[in-house]
Amino acid sequence: MSRAEYCVIACAEAWRGDGEVLASPMGAIPSIGARLARLTFSPDLLLTDGEALLVGPDGTPEGWLPYRQHLALVTGGRRHVMMGASQIDRYGNQNISCVGDWARPARQLLGVRGGPVNTVNNPVSYWVPRHSERVFVEKVDMIGGVGYDSAAAAGPTATRFHRIPRVVSNLGVFDFATEDHSMRLASLHPGVTVEEVVAATAFDLAVADEVPYTREPSVAELAWIREVIDPAGLRDREVPDPRSPRDRGAES
């Protein structure tokens, strides 16, 4: 299995048990993961074309999703987004707006986009294809997506639907299952060490004495990924495998 395929499985697992909610994945691997979840263990999941239609895993239209209905799903907590993050800190605050001082940033990015509304109204997970200290920072330069500490400080209106189920990177899976809702290493992708993750994270990460590995895709799931959902291999462009093709073939 390639590293990208473990990332697909980790992203798919974000929607396990969600029921009939709208999945809003952003990025190739989250999109493949959402479609895989729909085809396997989360058949009630709703997928969208990103504009106005509900679609099946193959992109075939299944129904109309008018904007007013989309807003109703968002504000009622019946949507689970997987966004990207240019920066994310120990409490899950996310930044895709700017790097550096807000008054005079060193780099201007996308802007907060839907981050604030998403995070206070429905569950939001995150996908980071390149885990580094520049992304996993002590404190984000600007809060776009609301983290656990920021939501708590804002009060009940911000915490009612606020939840960050998981963060997936090319190194592992992270959650906030700690007493203070600080980030915890939940699993390592095979071939990655705890030391490697800690070295690539700028804050003190909660780490258990024994960290499990991200689960492997089943034979059926691999077939769905490789033959149906992503035969063009877009997943490997987003997360190139660190091992040689010969090593990868020996494990597949």
N, C-alpha and C positions, 0 to 999 in steps of 0.2 A: 504493500500500500504506500502511496505517496503521502507526503506531509499535507498536501492540499486536501486529500480525501479524508484525513483525520479532521481537518478544519471544517469540511463540509458536514461531517457527522456531528461535530461539536456545535455547529450553528443550528443544524436541524433539531438537536435536542432542546434548544431554547424554547421551541414551540410544543414540546411534549406536554400533554395534559391541558393545553389551553382551551380546548373545545372550539366552539364556533366563534372565533375572533378573526379579525382582519390582520393578516400577516403583511408587514411592510418592510421587506428586506432591501438594503441598499448595498450594492456591490455584487460581484459575480458569485462568490462563494456563499454569502448569505442567501442569495436568490436560489442557488442550486439546493441549499439546505432546506429552504422553505418548501420547495417543490417536492423534495424527497420526503419531508415530514408529511405532506399532504398525501403522497402516494403510499405511505406505510403506516405509521403509528398515530397520525393526527388527521384522519379523513374528513373531519368537520371544519378544518382550517379553510378560511377564505383567502383567495389570492386575487390580486388586482394587476391590471396592466399598467398601473401608475397614473392613469388618466381618468377613465370613466366607466370601465368595465370590470366585472368580476370574471376571472378566467380559470380554466382548469390547468393542471400541471403542464399540459402541452401548449398552453396559450389560447386554446379555443374559448371563445366568449361563452359565459354561462349566465350572465345577467348584467343589468345596468346598475351602476353605482353612482347615482347623482351626488353632486357636491354636498347637498344638505344632509343626505344620509351618511356620507363619509364623516361629516362634522359630528353627527350624532354618535357615531361609533367612537370617534376620538374622545369626545367629552364625557362619554359614559364608561370609559375604561375597557371597551371591547375591541381594542386594537393592540397589537404587540409589534413594535418597531425594532428593527436592528439597524442602528445608525453607525456611521464611522466616527472617528475621534482623532483630531490632530494632537490633542492633549487630553489626558484623563488622570485624575488624581485618586488618592487612597479612598475617598468617600464617593467616588463615581461622578464627580463634577466633570463635565465634558466641555471642550472648547474646539470649535471649528471656525472661529471668528478672526482672531488675530494672535500673533506672537509678539510679546513685548508689552510695553506700556500702552494701554488703550488710547491715551491721548496722542501718542506718536509711536505706533507699532513698528517693529522691525520688519514684520511681514503681514500683509493683509490677506485673509483667507476668504471663505465663502460668506461669512456672516452667521449669525446664530440660527438662521433658517427656522425650522419648526421645533428646535430643541427645547425651549422653555415650555411650550404648549404640550409637546409630546410627553415630556417627563413628568409633568404634574397631572396629566389626564389619563395616561395609560402606561402599561409596562414598556420599558425600553431596555434593550440589550445593546451591546456594542461589538463591533468587529474591527480589529486592528491587524492588517496584514504584515506589518513590520514592527515588531515589538522592540522598543529601545527606550533609553532614559529620556530622550527628547519627547516621547509620547506619554510614557508613564511617569508623570512628574509629581513633585511634592505638592504643588499647588498650581492649578491652571491659571493662565494669564487673564482669561475672561471666562465667566460661566455662561455657557449656552444651554447645555443639558444640565438639569438640576440634580445634584448629588444628595446623598442621605443627610449630611449635616446641613446643607442649605435648605432642604425641604423641611427639616425639623425646626430650623430657625424661623421659617416663614409661617409655620403653624398648620392647623388641621386642613385648611383648604388646599395646601400643597402636598400634604401627606396622604390624603384620602385614597388616591389611585396610584401614588408614586411607588414604583418598584423597579429595581434593576436586577433581573433574573441572572444574567451572566455577562461576562466580557470574554470574548474569544480572540486570541491572537495566534500568530503563527508558531508560538511556543507552547501555549497551553490554554486552559480554561480557568476563569476566575469568577468568584462570587463574593457576596457580602454577608456571609453567614457567620458573623462574629458579633460579640456583644455590642460593640460600638458601630457596627455596620462599616467597618473598614475592609478593604479588599483582601481576599484570601485566595491563595493558590488552590484551586479545586482539583485540577488534574494536569498532568504533563503529557504533551504529545510524545509518542515513542521516539527515542533518539535525543530527547532534550533532558537536561539535568536541572535540578533545583538551583544549583549554583549559577547556571547560565541564565535562568529567569531572574534571580535576585540581582545579578550583575547588570541586567538590562532594565532594571526598575529603579527609579530615583528615590522612592520612599520605602519605608520598612513594610514589607509585605508579610501578612500573616501566613505562616507555613506550618502545617502539621508535621509530626515526626515521620509519618509515612504518607506520601502523596501518591495516589493511584495514577495510572495512565488513562488517557482518553480511550474510550472503548473503540474497538475495531468495527468497521462496517461489516455487516453480514454478507454472504455471497450474493443474496438477492439485492441488497442495497448497493453493492458494487456494480451489479449489472444495471440497475436503474441509473446510477451516476454515469457510468462509462458508455453505456449503449443507448440510453434514452434521453436523459436530461442534459448531459454535457459531452456528447461524442466528439466535439471539436476541441475539448481539453482546455476550456477557458480557465478552469480552476488552477491549472498548473502555471498559467501566465500570471495569475494574481499571487500565488505562493509557489515559487519554484522549489523543487525538492532539493535539499542540501546534499543528498547522497547521489552517487553515480547511477546511471541507468542500469548498470549490471547489478549493483546492490539492490536497487528497487525491484528489478525483475525477480531476484532470488526470493523476495519476501511476498510477492504478489500471488 
